Amino acid sequence: MPEVGARRRLRGRVGAFSVLAPVGSFAGKGTLRVLRVRGDEERVELTCGYESYTPIEARDSK
């Protein structure tokens, strides 16, 4: 599910938000999607990631 849709459905209950990314210098490409949801009825933690990542060096060299 896209991250924006998840936050709308959770209506302000997101207490923690993190984005997984590869080690190094990368730019996220595509939609930011929810990978994991943890929590209870009051507080929810979202772990998200992009559909793909591009090394920044490769992007800058074009």
N, C-alpha and C positions, 0 to 999 in steps of 0.2 A: 504494500500500500504506500502511496506517496506520503511523505512526511507531513505535508500541509493538510491532507485529508485526515490523517491520524490526529493531529492537534485539534482540528475542528470537531471531530467526534468526541474527543476527550474533554472538550470545553473547559480549558484552564486547569486541568488536573495534572498536567505535566510538571513534575518537580525536578526532574533531571533530564538533560538532553546531551547526548554525545554522538560524535561522528567518527566512524572508523575510517582510517586512511592508511595507505601503504607508507612504509618508512622511506623518507627522502622528500624530494620536491616534486609534488604532483598536483595537478589541477583536476578537480572532480568534473566529470562530464555526464550529462543526462539528468535524470530525475533523482532527487534525494529520496531514498526509500527507507521505510522502517524495516530493520532486520530483526530486532528483538524488543519485546515489551515485557516489563516486569513491574510489579507493584500491587497495590490494593485499591479499594474504592476511593480513597482520599488522595493518594499520591502515586504517580506513574513515572517510570523511567523509560525513555526511548533511546535505543541505540540504532543509529542510521548509517547509511552508506550510499555513495553514488553508484549509478549503473556501471560506470567505468572511470578509469583514471588515465591521464596522459602526463608523461614526464614534462616538466616545465621546460627543460633544455630543448626537447624536441619541438615544442610549440614555439619557442623563441627563435629557433634557427631557421624558420620558414620565412 
